[in-house]
Amino acid sequence: MHEKSIVTTNEIITFEEARNVVRSMTLINNFLFNYVMEDEDRAKEVASIIISAAVGYDVIVDSVKPQKVLTGNDKGDHGIRLDAFIDNTKTQLNSVSSVYDIEMEDREADRKDLPKRHRYYSSMVESKLLKSGKFYNTLPDYISITILSYDPFLAGDMYYEAKTTLVTHKDIEYDDGRRYIFLYSGGNYNIPESNTHGKKLSEMIKYIVTGKLEDNAGEDTQRLRDIVDTVKDRSEVTKNYMKEWMRQQIHDHELTEQVTQEVTERVTEQVTQQVTQKVTNSINSLNTILISLGRIDDLEKATKDPEYQQKLMKELLPGSK
């Protein structure tokens, strides 16, 4: 069936072109990740694969909230949107209650913001987890898993993990339940030996970022690839990408017009100010010369007659315009 093209004020994208773009996407792309996670059963399976590989033990996910939005506690407070929030799981460590956040990060410009952004995210999440009347020791552990296309801390490694520590006594554990795992696809393999799923984790994050499957990849990573390919092949996904593309084109066009207008207004204002200042300086110079020459009558006439003023400027200030 022939699909109509989407036409914008600037360009055209055909269904075939959009489909090729979608097929070239990798799971770290926010658009594709959102579609993969929109189906509940598919989202649970994908989340289980990613979390299990990241933490090093099997985690069965019972529910996933994709694009989970948490508003600020008060009006005007900054809200957050989690790529995937998981708060209902079963693990082999039955005594541990945990919630998980999976984030796909593909904007290197955000590198410096990562530590404080994750601090804020965890604070927002945890503020919703402890009900009134409950003890603090019932607060679930919070495990954030971020997969990145760039090196978040520039050490050249694949695996980074951050926890709260007692800096004055590093041998004493300070366990507040927060754990941040950052996974960089292009880094050197340094996954801790305690993670029995290290090989699976390495091949998985490389696939998520590059879309390429390593030779002899494990079943979980192959399954992840199959899920992603199935989503890519859906015509609905391509059509929605075309809509997103159109909205982005319109937004970019409107933004360009807005910026052009603002720049034009700013330049016009600056030029006007410069011209006004130049004219003022010329008039002041003319008045000074007329006074020094004792031509008071000419000075008085010039203040009332702009044409006569211009004539005197040409006579006494030949360099002025």
C-alpha positions in Angstrom: 0.0 0.0 0.0 1.3 3.4 -0.9 1.8 5.8 2.0 1.4 9.5 1.6 4.3 11.8 2.3 4.3 14.2 5.2 4.8 17.8 3.8 6.2 20.6 5.9 6.9 24.2 5.1 10.5 23.2 4.3 10.9 19.6 3.3 9.2 16.3 2.6 9.8 12.9 4.2 8.4 9.8 2.6 7.2 6.7 4.4 10.1 4.7 3.0 12.6 7.3 4.2 11.0 7.4 7.6 11.1 3.6 7.8 14.8 3.6 6.9 15.5 6.1 9.7 13.5 4.0 12.2 15.4 0.8 11.1 18.7 2.6 11.6 17.8 3.6 15.2 19.3 1.9 18.2 17.6 1.3 21.5 19.4 4.2 23.1 17.3 6.5 20.9 14.6 8.0 23.1 11.9 7.6 20.4 12.6 3.9 19.8 13.0 3.1 23.5 9.6 4.7 24.3 7.9 2.5 21.7 9.6 -0.6 22.9 8.5 0.1 26.4 4.9 1.1 25.6 3.6 -2.5 25.6 3.4 -3.8 29.2 4.5 -7.4 28.5 7.3 -6.3 26.2 8.5 -3.6 28.7 8.6 -6.1 31.5 10.8 -8.5 29.5 13.1 -5.7 28.3 13.4 -4.3 31.8 14.2 -7.7 33.3 17.0 -8.3 30.8 18.6 -4.9 31.4 18.3 -4.9 35.2 19.4 -8.5 35.6 22.6 -7.9 33.5 23.3 -4.6 35.3 23.0 -5.8 38.9 24.4 -9.3 38.3 21.5 -11.4 39.5 18.2 -12.4 38.0 15.4 -9.9 38.5 11.8 -10.6 37.4 9.8 -7.4 36.7 6.1 -7.4 37.4 5.3 -3.9 36.2 7.0 -1.0 34.4 6.0 2.6 34.2 7.5 4.1 31.0 7.9 7.8 30.8 7.0 8.1 34.4 6.4 11.7 35.3 6.8 13.0 38.9 5.7 16.6 39.6 7.4 18.8 42.1 6.1 18.8 45.7 5.1 22.5 45.4 3.9 24.7 42.6 6.9 25.9 40.6 9.2 23.0 41.8 11.1 21.2 39.1 9.5 17.9 38.0 11.1 14.9 36.4 10.4 12.3 33.7 11.9 8.8 34.1 12.6 6.8 30.9 11.4 3.6 32.7 10.5 3.2 36.4 10.2 -0.3 37.9 8.9 -0.7 41.5 7.4 -4.2 41.5 10.0 -7.0 41.1 11.1 -10.4 42.4 14.7 -11.4 42.8 16.8 -14.2 44.2 17.5 -11.8 47.1 14.1 -11.9 48.5 15.1 -9.9 51.6 16.0 -6.8 49.5 13.2 -4.5 48.4 14.3 -2.3 45.5 13.0 0.1 42.9 14.8 0.7 39.6 15.1 3.5 37.1 16.4 2.8 33.6 17.7 5.8 31.7 19.0 6.0 28.1 21.5 8.9 27.7 22.6 10.1 24.3 23.4 13.8 24.8 27.0 14.3 25.6 26.3 18.0 26.5 24.5 16.7 29.6 27.7 15.1 31.1 28.3 17.7 33.7 24.7 17.6 34.9 24.6 13.8 35.5 25.6 13.7 39.2 23.2 16.4 40.4 20.5 15.3 38.0 20.6 11.7 39.4 20.7 13.1 43.0 17.5 15.1 42.2 15.9 12.1 40.5 16.5 9.8 43.4 15.2 12.4 45.9 12.0 12.8 43.8 11.4 9.1 43.5 12.1 8.4 47.2 9.8 11.2 48.3 6.9 9.1 46.8 8.0 5.8 48.3 7.6 6.2 52.0 4.0 6.4 53.1 2.9 8.3 56.2 3.4 6.2 59.4 6.0 3.9 57.8 9.5 3.5 59.3 12.5 4.6 57.4 13.9 1.1 57.3 11.0 0.1 55.1 12.2 2.5 52.4 13.2 0.4 49.3 16.7 0.6 47.8 16.9 2.8 44.8 19.0 1.5 41.9 19.5 3.8 38.9 20.9 2.2 35.7 22.0 4.7 33.0 23.3 3.4 29.6 25.3 6.0 27.7 26.7 6.6 24.3 29.5 8.7 25.8 32.0 8.3 28.6 30.3 10.0 31.6 33.4 10.4 33.7 36.2 10.3 31.1 38.1 7.4 32.6 37.7 5.3 29.5 35.9 2.5 31.3 32.7 0.6 30.7 31.3 0.4 34.2 31.0 3.1 36.8 29.1 2.8 40.1 28.4 5.5 42.7 27.2 5.1 46.2 27.1 7.3 49.3 30.2 6.8 51.4 31.5 7.8 54.8 34.5 9.7 53.5 36.3 10.0 56.9 36.1 6.2 57.5 36.1 4.5 54.2 36.2 1.0 55.8 32.8 1.6 57.4 29.8 1.0 55.2 27.3 3.8 54.9 24.3 2.1 53.3 21.5 4.6 52.5 20.2 2.3 49.7 21.2 4.5 46.8 23.1 2.9 43.9 23.9 4.6 40.6 25.2 2.4 37.8 26.6 4.1 34.6 27.3 1.9 31.6 29.4 3.3 28.7 29.4 1.2 25.6 32.8 2.2 24.3 34.8 1.8 27.5 37.3 -0.8 28.6 35.8 -3.9 30.2 36.0 -3.3 34.0 32.7 -4.9 35.2 33.2 -6.2 38.8 33.8 -9.9 39.2 30.9 -10.0 41.6 28.6 -9.4 38.6 28.2 -12.9 37.3 26.4 -11.5 34.3 29.4 -9.4 33.2 29.7 -10.8 29.6 26.0 -10.5 29.1 26.1 -6.9 30.4 29.0 -6.0 28.1 27.4 -7.3 24.9 24.0 -5.9 25.9 25.1 -2.3 26.3 27.1 -2.4 23.1 24.0 -3.7 21.3 21.8 -1.0 22.9 24.1 1.8 21.7 25.4 0.5 18.4 22.7 -1.9 17.3 25.4 -4.5 16.5 25.2 -8.0 17.9 28.5 -9.6 18.9 29.4 -13.1 17.7 28.0 -15.8 19.9 25.9 -13.3 21.8 23.9 -14.7 24.7 20.2 -15.5 24.5 19.1 -12.5 26.4 20.8 -10.0 24.1 19.5 -11.9 21.0 16.0 -11.8 22.5 16.4 -8.0 23.1 17.5 -7.7 19.4 14.4 -9.6 18.3 12.1 -7.4 20.3 13.6 -4.3 19.0 13.5 -5.5 15.4 9.8 -6.4 15.7 9.0 -2.9 17.0 11.0 -1.3 14.1 9.0 -3.3 11.5 5.6 -2.0 12.7 4.2 0.6 10.3 2.6 2.4 13.2 6.0 3.2 14.5 7.1 4.6 11.2 4.0 6.7 10.9 4.4 8.1 14.3 8.0 8.9 13.5 6.8 10.9 10.5 4.5 12.9 12.8 7.3 13.5 15.2 9.6 14.6 12.4 6.9 17.0 11.1 6.4 18.5 14.6 10.2 18.9 14.9 10.4 20.6 11.5 7.6 23.0 12.4 9.2 23.7 15.8 12.6 24.3 14.2 11.0 26.6 11.6 9.1 28.6 14.3 12.3 28.7 16.4 14.3 30.0 13.5 11.7 32.7 12.8 11.6 33.7 16.5 15.4 33.9 16.7 15.6 35.9 13.4 13.0 38.3 14.7 14.7 38.7 18.1 18.1 39.3 16.4 16.6 41.7 13.9 14.9 43.7 16.7 18.2 43.7 18.8 20.3 44.8 15.8 17.8 47.5 14.8 17.7 48.8 18.4 21.5 48.9 18.5 21.8 50.6 15.1 19.2 53.2 16.1 21.0 53.9 19.3 24.3 54.3 17.5 22.8 56.6 14.9 21.0 58.7 17.5 24.2 59.0 19.5 26.2 60.0 16.4 23.6 62.7 15.5 23.6 64.0 19.1 27.4 64.2 19.1 27.4 66.0 15.7 24.8 68.6 17.0 26.7 69.1 20.2 29.9 69.7 18.1 28.1 72.1 15.8 26.7 74.1 18.8 30.1 74.3 20.4 31.6 75.7 17.2 28.8 78.2 16.7 29.2 79.5 20.3 33.0 79.7 19.9 32.6 81.8 16.7 30.0 84.0 18.3 27.3 83.0 15.8 24.5 83.0 18.3 21.8 83.9 15.8 22.8 80.9 13.6 22.7 78.7 16.7 19.2 79.9 17.6 18.0 79.4 14.0 19.6 75.9 13.7 17.6 74.7 16.8 14.4 75.7 15.0 15.2 74.8 11.4 16.6 71.2 10.8 17.4 72.0 7.1 19.5 75.1 8.2 21.1 72.9 10.8 22.2 70.4 8.2 23.5 73.2 6.0 25.7 74.5 8.9 26.9 70.9 9.6 28.1 70.6 6.0 29.8 74.0 6.3 31.5 73.5 9.7 31.5 69.7 10.1 32.3 68.5 6.5 33.0 64.9 7.8 29.6 64.5 9.3 26.5 63.1 7.5 
